[in-house]
């Protein structure tokens, strides 16, 4: 076998091009936002929520979570689950500790307020503020310790935690739609990024949105569906 460089083509995963705007993108009312690190590549058209309670990250934006009145947390496609950190073990009900992957732990910071859920919404919980993040005890997972008891959650039902984007139940709320894809990075070297949030005056292709459901639609002021379009 010859030594030296070996040419190759790295195809990666398939990423279909999707058109977000039916209307003129330049006429949409939008604003610049800051997104914390750890969420990977957040695609254009993702519904976003604003961090509601944290000592250092209030007014940052994170992907909206489906933890409203409709379920299927366990069956979400990856791009619809950017805001979630799935648990790696069940919660028995008396613990204040949630175990998640090491990579997902970098979505969170101490004093972020989080909520927990699985596909059974009777168990949806306000966990309060994160008091500690342990990334040293284990190599394969991190321990997130919160203020309040987490409750009974099952990994088979998509048990997960996410940052609160509302101060009252269901603790999540969508406030706008990401205009362009932002790569926030993953793991300990994630840097976060700047994005643009669509607020009003836009007509979008509904089927090309991410983290979108009826609850997210209701959250966005003035939003309405018209066939295959979302009008805001």
JOKAFEN-V322535 format. One record per helix or strand of 3 or more residues. SS is the DSSP state (H for helix, E for strand). FROM is the first residue (numbers start at 1). TO is the last residue. Records with the same first field share a line. If there is no record, write none. Layout:
SS = FROM-TO + FROM-TO
This chain:
H = 25-27 + 73-75 + 78-80 + 102-105 + 121-123 + 155-157 + 187-189 + 206-208 + 214-219
E = 29-35 + 46-50 + 61-63 + 85-87 + 97-101 + 113-117 + 125-134 + 141-146 + 160-163 + 176-178 + 193-200 + 203-205 + 224-226 + 229-231
